[in-house]
Amino acid sequence: MDIVVNGSQESCAPGSVAELVAARGLPPEALVVELNGKIIRQEQWSQVRLGDGDRLELLSFVGGG
């Protein structure tokens, strides 16, 4: 299926938000996921299935000074 992640179109296998985050090796404790304009709470990631044409924004927070 085709989805858009952070503005870039890509193909991926059907799965959940949690599976996509894990496959990318992203640290979930510092990540916010927006799916089709709606923030998805981390405890819902494994229940939310991605669909063809979905738009994801994966936002990482980093500390600094």
PDB file of N, H, CA, C and O in Angstrom:
ATOM      1  N   MET A   1       0.839  -1.170   0.000  1.00  0.00           N
ATOM      2  CA  MET A   1       0.000   0.000   0.000  1.00  0.00           C
ATOM      3  C   MET A   1       0.887   1.236   0.000  1.00  0.00           C
ATOM      4  O   MET A   1       2.057   1.166   0.376  1.00  0.00           O
ATOM      5  N   ASP A   2       0.337   2.350  -0.415  1.00  0.00           N
ATOM      6  H   ASP A   2      -0.614   2.406  -0.720  1.00  0.00           H
ATOM      7  CA  ASP A   2       1.085   3.604  -0.467  1.00  0.00           C
ATOM      8  C   ASP A   2       0.597   4.543   0.621  1.00  0.00           C
ATOM      9  O   ASP A   2      -0.605   4.751   0.789  1.00  0.00           O
ATOM     10  N   ILE A   3       1.548   5.111   1.362  1.00  0.00           N
ATOM     11  H   ILE A   3       2.525   4.943   1.226  1.00  0.00           H
ATOM     12  CA  ILE A   3       1.252   6.103   2.390  1.00  0.00           C
ATOM     13  C   ILE A   3       2.213   7.271   2.213  1.00  0.00           C
ATOM     14  O   ILE A   3       3.186   7.182   1.465  1.00  0.00           O
ATOM     15  N   VAL A   4       1.930   8.362   2.908  1.00  0.00           N
ATOM     16  H   VAL A   4       1.139   8.434   3.516  1.00  0.00           H
ATOM     17  CA  VAL A   4       2.817   9.523   2.903  1.00  0.00           C
ATOM     18  C   VAL A   4       3.348   9.691   4.321  1.00  0.00           C
ATOM     19  O   VAL A   4       2.576   9.827   5.270  1.00  0.00           O
ATOM     20  N   VAL A   5       4.676   9.679   4.458  1.00  0.00           N
ATOM     21  H   VAL A   5       5.303   9.569   3.687  1.00  0.00           H
ATOM     22  CA  VAL A   5       5.318   9.827   5.762  1.00  0.00           C
ATOM     23  C   VAL A   5       6.199  11.067   5.717  1.00  0.00           C
ATOM     24  O   VAL A   5       7.135  11.151   4.921  1.00  0.00           O
ATOM     25  N   ASN A   6       5.889  12.023   6.578  1.00  0.00           N
ATOM     26  H   ASN A   6       5.130  11.955   7.225  1.00  0.00           H
ATOM     27  CA  ASN A   6       6.634  13.284   6.646  1.00  0.00           C
ATOM     28  C   ASN A   6       6.784  13.921   5.263  1.00  0.00           C
ATOM     29  O   ASN A   6       7.842  14.445   4.915  1.00  0.00           O
ATOM     30  N   GLY A   7       5.705  13.864   4.488  1.00  0.00           N
ATOM     31  H   GLY A   7       4.846  13.438   4.770  1.00  0.00           H
ATOM     32  CA  GLY A   7       5.680  14.519   3.188  1.00  0.00           C
ATOM     33  C   GLY A   7       6.212  13.708   2.025  1.00  0.00           C
ATOM     34  O   GLY A   7       6.152  14.166   0.883  1.00  0.00           O
ATOM     35  N   SER A   8       6.736  12.508   2.282  1.00  0.00           N
ATOM     36  H   SER A   8       6.784  12.136   3.210  1.00  0.00           H
ATOM     37  CA  SER A   8       7.293  11.669   1.217  1.00  0.00           C
ATOM     38  C   SER A   8       6.431  10.427   1.019  1.00  0.00           C
ATOM     39  O   SER A   8       6.120   9.715   1.974  1.00  0.00           O
ATOM     40  N   GLN A   9       6.051  10.176  -0.223  1.00  0.00           N
ATOM     41  H   GLN A   9       6.303  10.754  -0.999  1.00  0.00           H
ATOM     42  CA  GLN A   9       5.253   8.989  -0.516  1.00  0.00           C
ATOM     43  C   GLN A   9       6.142   7.757  -0.510  1.00  0.00           C
ATOM     44  O   GLN A   9       7.257   7.773  -1.032  1.00  0.00           O
ATOM     45  N   GLU A  10       5.624   6.678   0.097  1.00  0.00           N
ATOM     46  H   GLU A  10       4.719   6.665   0.521  1.00  0.00           H
ATOM     47  CA  GLU A  10       6.365   5.421   0.126  1.00  0.00           C
ATOM     48  C   GLU A  10       5.403   4.251   0.184  1.00  0.00           C
ATOM     49  O   GLU A  10       4.240   4.397   0.560  1.00  0.00           O
ATOM     50  N   SER A  11       5.902   3.105  -0.189  1.00  0.00           N
ATOM     51  H   SER A  11       6.847   2.986  -0.494  1.00  0.00           H
ATOM     52  CA  SER A  11       5.118   1.871  -0.130  1.00  0.00           C
ATOM     53  C   SER A  11       5.505   1.099   1.122  1.00  0.00           C
ATOM     54  O   SER A  11       6.666   1.088   1.530  1.00  0.00           O
ATOM     55  N   CYS A  12       4.521   0.459   1.717  1.00  0.00           N
ATOM     56  H   CYS A  12       3.577   0.468   1.385  1.00  0.00           H
ATOM     57  CA  CYS A  12       4.793  -0.370   2.890  1.00  0.00           C
ATOM     58  C   CYS A  12       3.755  -1.478   2.967  1.00  0.00           C
ATOM     59  O   CYS A  12       2.701  -1.409   2.335  1.00  0.00           O
ATOM     60  N   ALA A  13       4.069  -2.492   3.747  1.00  0.00           N
ATOM     61  H   ALA A  13       4.925  -2.548   4.260  1.00  0.00           H
ATOM     62  CA  ALA A  13       3.124  -3.581   3.981  1.00  0.00           C
ATOM     63  C   ALA A  13       2.044  -3.099   4.945  1.00  0.00           C
ATOM     64  O   ALA A  13       2.309  -2.238   5.784  1.00  0.00           O
ATOM     65  N   PRO A  14       0.843  -3.635   4.840  1.00  0.00           N
ATOM     66  CA  PRO A  14      -0.197  -3.276   5.808  1.00  0.00           C
ATOM     67  C   PRO A  14       0.264  -3.609   7.222  1.00  0.00           C
ATOM     68  O   PRO A  14       0.943  -4.612   7.442  1.00  0.00           O
ATOM     69  N   GLY A  15      -0.103  -2.774   8.163  1.00  0.00           N
ATOM     70  H   GLY A  15      -0.655  -1.959   7.984  1.00  0.00           H
ATOM     71  CA  GLY A  15       0.276  -2.997   9.550  1.00  0.00           C
ATOM     72  C   GLY A  15      -0.209  -1.865  10.423  1.00  0.00           C
ATOM     73  O   GLY A  15      -0.986  -1.013   9.992  1.00  0.00           O
ATOM     74  N   SER A  16       0.256  -1.868  11.646  1.00  0.00           N
ATOM     75  H   SER A  16       0.888  -2.561  11.995  1.00  0.00           H
ATOM     76  CA  SER A  16      -0.156  -0.855  12.615  1.00  0.00           C
ATOM     77  C   SER A  16       0.874   0.272  12.681  1.00  0.00           C
ATOM     78  O   SER A  16       1.982   0.166  12.156  1.00  0.00           O
ATOM     79  N   VAL A  17       0.472   1.338  13.336  1.00  0.00           N
ATOM     80  H   VAL A  17      -0.428   1.424  13.763  1.00  0.00           H
ATOM     81  CA  VAL A  17       1.390   2.448  13.578  1.00  0.00           C
ATOM     82  C   VAL A  17       2.586   1.945  14.383  1.00  0.00           C
ATOM     83  O   VAL A  17       3.724   2.314  14.091  1.00  0.00           O
ATOM     84  N   ALA A  18       2.344   1.109  15.389  1.00  0.00           N
ATOM     85  H   ALA A  18       1.420   0.809  15.626  1.00  0.00           H
ATOM     86  CA  ALA A  18       3.431   0.573  16.221  1.00  0.00           C
ATOM     87  C   ALA A  18       4.433  -0.214  15.386  1.00  0.00           C
ATOM     88  O   ALA A  18       5.640  -0.109  15.607  1.00  0.00           O
ATOM     89  N   GLU A  19       3.950  -0.996  14.435  1.00  0.00           N
ATOM     90  H   GLU A  19       2.970  -1.081  14.255  1.00  0.00           H
ATOM     91  CA  GLU A  19       4.845  -1.783  13.583  1.00  0.00           C
ATOM     92  C   GLU A  19       5.697  -0.881  12.698  1.00  0.00           C
ATOM     93  O   GLU A  19       6.876  -1.158  12.482  1.00  0.00           O
ATOM     94  N   LEU A  20       5.111   0.188  12.190  1.00  0.00           N
ATOM     95  H   LEU A  20       4.153   0.414  12.366  1.00  0.00           H
ATOM     96  CA  LEU A  20       5.865   1.125  11.355  1.00  0.00           C
ATOM     97  C   LEU A  20       6.950   1.824  12.173  1.00  0.00           C
ATOM     98  O   LEU A  20       8.087   1.953  11.721  1.00  0.00           O
ATOM     99  N   VAL A  21       6.596   2.271  13.375  1.00  0.00           N
ATOM    100  H   VAL A  21       5.673   2.166  13.743  1.00  0.00           H
ATOM    101  CA  VAL A  21       7.566   2.938  14.249  1.00  0.00           C
ATOM    102  C   VAL A  21       8.711   1.979  14.590  1.00  0.00           C
ATOM    103  O   VAL A  21       9.878   2.366  14.536  1.00  0.00           O
ATOM    104  N   ALA A  22       8.385   0.738  14.938  1.00  0.00           N
ATOM    105  H   ALA A  22       7.437   0.424  14.982  1.00  0.00           H
ATOM    106  CA  ALA A  22       9.413  -0.250  15.286  1.00  0.00           C
ATOM    107  C   ALA A  22      10.312  -0.560  14.091  1.00  0.00           C
ATOM    108  O   ALA A  22      11.528  -0.682  14.242  1.00  0.00           O
ATOM    109  N   ALA A  23       9.722  -0.685  12.913  1.00  0.00           N
ATOM    110  H   ALA A  23       8.734  -0.586  12.791  1.00  0.00           H
ATOM    111  CA  ALA A  23      10.504  -0.998  11.715  1.00  0.00           C
ATOM    112  C   ALA A  23      11.502   0.104  11.386  1.00  0.00           C
ATOM    113  O   ALA A  23      12.551  -0.158  10.798  1.00  0.00           O
ATOM    114  N   ARG A  24      11.178   1.329  11.763  1.00  0.00           N
ATOM    115  H   ARG A  24      10.325   1.542  12.241  1.00  0.00           H
ATOM    116  CA  ARG A  24      12.076   2.454  11.514  1.00  0.00           C
ATOM    117  C   ARG A  24      13.096   2.635  12.629  1.00  0.00           C
ATOM    118  O   ARG A  24      14.007   3.454  12.504  1.00  0.00           O
ATOM    119  N   GLY A  25      12.956   1.883  13.717  1.00  0.00           N
ATOM    120  H   GLY A  25      12.216   1.218  13.818  1.00  0.00           H
ATOM    121  CA  GLY A  25      13.897   1.982  14.827  1.00  0.00           C
ATOM    122  C   GLY A  25      13.804   3.298  15.581  1.00  0.00           C
ATOM    123  O   GLY A  25      14.789   3.769  16.149  1.00  0.00           O
ATOM    124  N   LEU A  26      12.613   3.888  15.584  1.00  0.00           N
ATOM    125  H   LEU A  26      11.813   3.506  15.123  1.00  0.00           H
ATOM    126  CA  LEU A  26      12.440   5.180  16.257  1.00  0.00           C
ATOM    127  C   LEU A  26      12.151   4.974  17.740  1.00  0.00           C
ATOM    128  O   LEU A  26      11.459   4.025  18.108  1.00  0.00           O
ATOM    129  N   PRO A  27      12.674   5.853  18.597  1.00  0.00           N
ATOM    130  CA  PRO A  27      12.424   5.728  20.037  1.00  0.00           C
ATOM    131  C   PRO A  27      11.017   6.223  20.383  1.00  0.00           C
ATOM    132  O   PRO A  27      10.762   7.425  20.303  1.00  0.00           O
ATOM    133  N   PRO A  28      10.112   5.344  20.759  1.00  0.00           N
ATOM    134  CA  PRO A  28       8.728   5.752  20.990  1.00  0.00           C
ATOM    135  C   PRO A  28       8.553   6.763  22.117  1.00  0.00           C
ATOM    136  O   PRO A  28       7.593   7.534  22.113  1.00  0.00           O
ATOM    137  N   GLU A  29       9.464   6.766  23.075  1.00  0.00           N
ATOM    138  H   GLU A  29      10.243   6.139  23.078  1.00  0.00           H
ATOM    139  CA  GLU A  29       9.319   7.689  24.207  1.00  0.00           C
ATOM    140  C   GLU A  29       9.536   9.145  23.811  1.00  0.00           C
ATOM    141  O   GLU A  29       9.166  10.044  24.566  1.00  0.00           O
ATOM    142  N   ALA A  30      10.123   9.395  22.655  1.00  0.00           N
ATOM    143  H   ALA A  30      10.423   8.664  22.042  1.00  0.00           H
ATOM    144  CA  ALA A  30      10.385  10.766  22.202  1.00  0.00           C
ATOM    145  C   ALA A  30       9.693  11.050  20.869  1.00  0.00           C
ATOM    146  O   ALA A  30      10.167  11.868  20.081  1.00  0.00           O
ATOM    147  N   LEU A  31       8.564  10.366  20.619  1.00  0.00           N
ATOM    148  H   LEU A  31       8.179   9.701  21.260  1.00  0.00           H
ATOM    149  CA  LEU A  31       7.922  10.454  19.315  1.00  0.00           C
ATOM    150  C   LEU A  31       6.443  10.790  19.453  1.00  0.00           C
ATOM    151  O   LEU A  31       5.749  10.264  20.323  1.00  0.00           O
ATOM    152  N   VAL A  32       5.976  11.673  18.580  1.00  0.00           N
ATOM    153  H   VAL A  32       6.540  12.100  17.873  1.00  0.00           H
ATOM    154  CA  VAL A  32       4.553  11.967  18.450  1.00  0.00           C
ATOM    155  C   VAL A  32       4.148  11.558  17.042  1.00  0.00           C
ATOM    156  O   VAL A  32       4.848  11.858  16.075  1.00  0.00           O
ATOM    157  N   VAL A  33       3.013  10.869  16.930  1.00  0.00           N
ATOM    158  H   VAL A  33       2.444  10.625  17.716  1.00  0.00           H
ATOM    159  CA  VAL A  33       2.520  10.416  15.632  1.00  0.00           C
ATOM    160  C   VAL A  33       1.213  11.135  15.315  1.00  0.00           C
ATOM    161  O   VAL A  33       0.268  11.128  16.104  1.00  0.00           O
ATOM    162  N   GLU A  34       1.190  11.749  14.146  1.00  0.00           N
ATOM    163  H   GLU A  34       1.958  11.754  13.505  1.00  0.00           H
ATOM    164  CA  GLU A  34      -0.033  12.367  13.632  1.00  0.00           C
ATOM    165  C   GLU A  34      -0.468  11.564  12.413  1.00  0.00           C
ATOM    166  O   GLU A  34       0.317  11.368  11.486  1.00  0.00           O
ATOM    167  N   LEU A  35      -1.698  11.105  12.409  1.00  0.00           N
ATOM    168  H   LEU A  35      -2.336  11.265  13.163  1.00  0.00           H
ATOM    169  CA  LEU A  35      -2.240  10.314  11.304  1.00  0.00           C
ATOM    170  C   LEU A  35      -3.442  11.040  10.727  1.00  0.00           C
ATOM    171  O   LEU A  35      -4.452  11.229  11.406  1.00  0.00           O
ATOM    172  N   ASN A  36      -3.327  11.443   9.478  1.00  0.00           N
ATOM    173  H   ASN A  36      -2.507  11.289   8.927  1.00  0.00           H
ATOM    174  CA  ASN A  36      -4.405  12.152   8.785  1.00  0.00           C
ATOM    175  C   ASN A  36      -4.900  13.357   9.587  1.00  0.00           C
ATOM    176  O   ASN A  36      -6.102  13.610   9.675  1.00  0.00           O
ATOM    177  N   GLY A  37      -3.953  14.093  10.168  1.00  0.00           N
ATOM    178  H   GLY A  37      -2.977  13.888  10.096  1.00  0.00           H
ATOM    179  CA  GLY A  37      -4.275  15.322  10.887  1.00  0.00           C
ATOM    180  C   GLY A  37      -4.685  15.142  12.333  1.00  0.00           C
ATOM    181  O   GLY A  37      -5.035  16.120  12.995  1.00  0.00           O
ATOM    182  N   LYS A  38      -4.652  13.914  12.846  1.00  0.00           N
ATOM    183  H   LYS A  38      -4.368  13.120  12.308  1.00  0.00           H
ATOM    184  CA  LYS A  38      -5.058  13.650  14.225  1.00  0.00           C
ATOM    185  C   LYS A  38      -3.913  12.995  14.990  1.00  0.00           C
ATOM    186  O   LYS A  38      -3.302  12.043  14.503  1.00  0.00           O
ATOM    187  N   ILE A  39      -3.622  13.504  16.185  1.00  0.00           N
ATOM    188  H   ILE A  39      -4.118  14.277  16.580  1.00  0.00           H
ATOM    189  CA  ILE A  39      -2.583  12.921  17.036  1.00  0.00           C
ATOM    190  C   ILE A  39      -3.068  11.566  17.550  1.00  0.00           C
ATOM    191  O   ILE A  39      -4.187  11.439  18.046  1.00  0.00           O
ATOM    192  N   ILE A  40      -2.210  10.566  17.423  1.00  0.00           N
ATOM    193  H   ILE A  40      -1.300  10.669  17.021  1.00  0.00           H
ATOM    194  CA  ILE A  40      -2.521   9.219  17.910  1.00  0.00           C
ATOM    195  C   ILE A  40      -1.727   8.985  19.192  1.00  0.00           C
ATOM    196  O   ILE A  40      -0.499   9.068  19.192  1.00  0.00           O
ATOM    197  N   ARG A  41      -2.428   8.693  20.274  1.00  0.00           N
ATOM    198  H   ARG A  41      -3.426   8.625  20.273  1.00  0.00           H
ATOM    199  CA  ARG A  41      -1.760   8.446  21.550  1.00  0.00           C
ATOM    200  C   ARG A  41      -0.954   7.157  21.469  1.00  0.00           C
ATOM    201  O   ARG A  41      -1.363   6.193  20.822  1.00  0.00           O
ATOM    202  N   GLN A  42       0.189   7.155  22.129  1.00  0.00           N
ATOM    203  H   GLN A  42       0.521   7.938  22.654  1.00  0.00           H
ATOM    204  CA  GLN A  42       1.116   6.020  22.041  1.00  0.00           C
ATOM    205  C   GLN A  42       0.452   4.701  22.435  1.00  0.00           C
ATOM    206  O   GLN A  42       0.740   3.671  21.826  1.00  0.00           O
ATOM    207  N   GLU A  43      -0.411   4.709  23.419  1.00  0.00           N
ATOM    208  H   GLU A  43      -0.644   5.546  23.913  1.00  0.00           H
ATOM    209  CA  GLU A  43      -1.054   3.459  23.838  1.00  0.00           C
ATOM    210  C   GLU A  43      -2.038   2.922  22.791  1.00  0.00           C
ATOM    211  O   GLU A  43      -2.518   1.796  22.917  1.00  0.00           O
ATOM    212  N   GLN A  44      -2.339   3.713  21.767  1.00  0.00           N
ATOM    213  H   GLN A  44      -1.949   4.628  21.664  1.00  0.00           H
ATOM    214  CA  GLN A  44      -3.236   3.280  20.690  1.00  0.00           C
ATOM    215  C   GLN A  44      -2.480   2.811  19.440  1.00  0.00           C
ATOM    216  O   GLN A  44      -3.094   2.272  18.520  1.00  0.00           O
ATOM    217  N   TRP A  45      -1.178   3.005  19.397  1.00  0.00           N
ATOM    218  H   TRP A  45      -0.679   3.443  20.145  1.00  0.00           H
ATOM    219  CA  TRP A  45      -0.410   2.709  18.186  1.00  0.00           C
ATOM    220  C   TRP A  45      -0.616   1.284  17.688  1.00  0.00           C
ATOM    221  O   TRP A  45      -0.744   1.071  16.483  1.00  0.00           O
ATOM    222  N   SER A  46      -0.650   0.317  18.577  1.00  0.00           N
ATOM    223  H   SER A  46      -0.546   0.490  19.556  1.00  0.00           H
ATOM    224  CA  SER A  46      -0.764  -1.081  18.141  1.00  0.00           C
ATOM    225  C   SER A  46      -2.162  -1.409  17.627  1.00  0.00           C
ATOM    226  O   SER A  46      -2.344  -2.403  16.924  1.00  0.00           O
ATOM    227  N   GLN A  47      -3.144  -0.591  17.967  1.00  0.00           N
ATOM    228  H   GLN A  47      -2.997   0.216  18.538  1.00  0.00           H
ATOM    229  CA  GLN A  47      -4.527  -0.833  17.548  1.00  0.00           C
ATOM    230  C   GLN A  47      -4.897  -0.092  16.268  1.00  0.00           C
ATOM    231  O   GLN A  47      -5.868  -0.451  15.602  1.00  0.00           O
ATOM    232  N   VAL A  48      -4.132   0.936  15.920  1.00  0.00           N
ATOM    233  H   VAL A  48      -3.343   1.228  16.461  1.00  0.00           H
ATOM    234  CA  VAL A  48      -4.452   1.755  14.753  1.00  0.00           C
ATOM    235  C   VAL A  48      -3.759   1.168  13.525  1.00  0.00           C
ATOM    236  O   VAL A  48      -2.531   1.130  13.443  1.00  0.00           O
ATOM    237  N   ARG A  49      -4.570   0.713  12.578  1.00  0.00           N
ATOM    238  H   ARG A  49      -5.567   0.744  12.644  1.00  0.00           H
ATOM    239  CA  ARG A  49      -4.060   0.115  11.343  1.00  0.00           C
ATOM    240  C   ARG A  49      -3.891   1.197  10.284  1.00  0.00           C
ATOM    241  O   ARG A  49      -4.726   2.093  10.153  1.00  0.00           O
ATOM    242  N   LEU A  50      -2.813   1.101   9.542  1.00  0.00           N
ATOM    243  H   LEU A  50      -2.135   0.373   9.649  1.00  0.00           H
ATOM    244  CA  LEU A  50      -2.572   2.033   8.450  1.00  0.00           C
ATOM    245  C   LEU A  50      -3.340   1.580   7.217  1.00  0.00           C
ATOM    246  O   LEU A  50      -3.514   0.385   6.980  1.00  0.00           O
ATOM    247  N   GLY A  51      -3.796   2.557   6.434  1.00  0.00           N
ATOM    248  H   GLY A  51      -3.655   3.528   6.627  1.00  0.00           H
ATOM    249  CA  GLY A  51      -4.528   2.252   5.217  1.00  0.00           C
ATOM    250  C   GLY A  51      -3.910   2.954   4.026  1.00  0.00           C
ATOM    251  O   GLY A  51      -3.160   3.918   4.178  1.00  0.00           O
ATOM    252  N   ASP A  52      -4.229   2.467   2.848  1.00  0.00           N
ATOM    253  H   ASP A  52      -4.838   1.684   2.725  1.00  0.00           H
ATOM    254  CA  ASP A  52      -3.721   3.048   1.614  1.00  0.00           C
ATOM    255  C   ASP A  52      -4.101   4.529   1.553  1.00  0.00           C
ATOM    256  O   ASP A  52      -5.263   4.886   1.747  1.00  0.00           O
ATOM    257  N   GLY A  53      -3.122   5.379   1.284  1.00  0.00           N
ATOM    258  H   GLY A  53      -2.178   5.089   1.127  1.00  0.00           H
ATOM    259  CA  GLY A  53      -3.351   6.811   1.169  1.00  0.00           C
ATOM    260  C   GLY A  53      -3.247   7.586   2.473  1.00  0.00           C
ATOM    261  O   GLY A  53      -3.395   8.808   2.474  1.00  0.00           O
ATOM    262  N   ASP A  54      -2.996   6.899   3.587  1.00  0.00           N
ATOM    263  H   ASP A  54      -2.876   5.907   3.586  1.00  0.00           H
ATOM    264  CA  ASP A  54      -2.852   7.600   4.869  1.00  0.00           C
ATOM    265  C   ASP A  54      -1.665   8.551   4.820  1.00  0.00           C
ATOM    266  O   ASP A  54      -0.694   8.339   4.094  1.00  0.00           O
ATOM    267  N   ARG A  55      -1.779   9.617   5.626  1.00  0.00           N
ATOM    268  H   ARG A  55      -2.568   9.789   6.216  1.00  0.00           H
ATOM    269  CA  ARG A  55      -0.710  10.608   5.740  1.00  0.00           C
ATOM    270  C   ARG A  55      -0.231  10.624   7.189  1.00  0.00           C
ATOM    271  O   ARG A  55      -1.007  10.895   8.105  1.00  0.00           O
ATOM    272  N   LEU A  56       1.053  10.332   7.388  1.00  0.00           N
ATOM    273  H   LEU A  56       1.684  10.112   6.644  1.00  0.00           H
ATOM    274  CA  LEU A  56       1.653  10.303   8.720  1.00  0.00           C
ATOM    275  C   LEU A  56       2.686  11.397   8.861  1.00  0.00           C
ATOM    276  O   LEU A  56       3.424  11.706   7.925  1.00  0.00           O
ATOM    277  N   GLU A  57       2.728  11.974  10.039  1.00  0.00           N
ATOM    278  H   GLU A  57       2.129  11.723  10.800  1.00  0.00           H
ATOM    279  CA  GLU A  57       3.826  12.850  10.438  1.00  0.00           C
ATOM    280  C   GLU A  57       4.421  12.216  11.683  1.00  0.00           C
ATOM    281  O   GLU A  57       3.715  11.988  12.666  1.00  0.00           O
ATOM    282  N   LEU A  58       5.711  11.931  11.646  1.00  0.00           N
ATOM    283  H   LEU A  58       6.284  12.115  10.848  1.00  0.00           H
ATOM    284  CA  LEU A  58       6.435  11.373  12.785  1.00  0.00           C
ATOM    285  C   LEU A  58       7.332  12.473  13.323  1.00  0.00           C
ATOM    286  O   LEU A  58       8.294  12.877  12.670  1.00  0.00           O
ATOM    287  N   LEU A  59       7.013  12.953  14.513  1.00  0.00           N
ATOM    288  H   LEU A  59       6.232  12.625  15.044  1.00  0.00           H
ATOM    289  CA  LEU A  59       7.717  14.090  15.097  1.00  0.00           C
ATOM    290  C   LEU A  59       8.544  13.635  16.283  1.00  0.00           C
ATOM    291  O   LEU A  59       8.009  13.102  17.256  1.00  0.00           O
ATOM    292  N   SER A  60       9.851  13.845  16.202  1.00  0.00           N
ATOM    293  H   SER A  60      10.286  14.278  15.412  1.00  0.00           H
ATOM    294  CA  SER A  60      10.765  13.480  17.287  1.00  0.00           C
ATOM    295  C   SER A  60      11.144  14.725  18.071  1.00  0.00           C
ATOM    296  O   SER A  60      11.374  15.791  17.500  1.00  0.00           O
ATOM    297  N   PHE A  61      11.203  14.574  19.370  1.00  0.00           N
ATOM    298  H   PHE A  61      11.016  13.708  19.834  1.00  0.00           H
ATOM    299  CA  PHE A  61      11.618  15.665  20.236  1.00  0.00           C
ATOM    300  C   PHE A  61      13.013  15.379  20.765  1.00  0.00           C
ATOM    301  O   PHE A  61      13.298  14.283  21.247  1.00  0.00           O
ATOM    302  N   VAL A  62      13.872  16.374  20.668  1.00  0.00           N
ATOM    303  H   VAL A  62      13.641  17.264  20.277  1.00  0.00           H
ATOM    304  CA  VAL A  62      15.237  16.243  21.156  1.00  0.00           C
ATOM    305  C   VAL A  62      15.545  17.415  22.074  1.00  0.00           C
ATOM    306  O   VAL A  62      15.032  18.518  21.890  1.00  0.00           O
ATOM    307  N   GLY A  63      16.378  17.164  23.050  1.00  0.00           N
ATOM    308  H   GLY A  63      16.796  16.268  23.200  1.00  0.00           H
ATOM    309  CA  GLY A  63      16.802  18.221  23.953  1.00  0.00           C
ATOM    310  C   GLY A  63      18.033  18.925  23.422  1.00  0.00           C
ATOM    311  O   GLY A  63      18.751  18.407  22.567  1.00  0.00           O
ATOM    312  N   GLY A  64      18.249  20.061  23.921  1.00  0.00           N
ATOM    313  H   GLY A  64      17.666  20.482  24.616  1.00  0.00           H
ATOM    314  CA  GLY A  64      19.425  20.813  23.495  1.00  0.00           C
ATOM    315  C   GLY A  64      19.432  22.174  24.161  1.00  0.00           C
ATOM    316  O   GLY A  64      18.569  22.498  24.977  1.00  0.00           O
ATOM    317  N   GLY A  65      20.402  22.939  23.800  1.00  0.00           N
ATOM    318  H   GLY A  65      21.103  22.675  23.137  1.00  0.00           H
ATOM    319  CA  GLY A  65      20.486  24.244  24.443  1.00  0.00           C
ATOM    320  C   GLY A  65      20.992  25.296  23.528  1.00  0.00           C
ATOM    321  O   GLY A  65      21.119  26.453  23.927  1.00  0.00           O
TER     322      GLY A  65
END
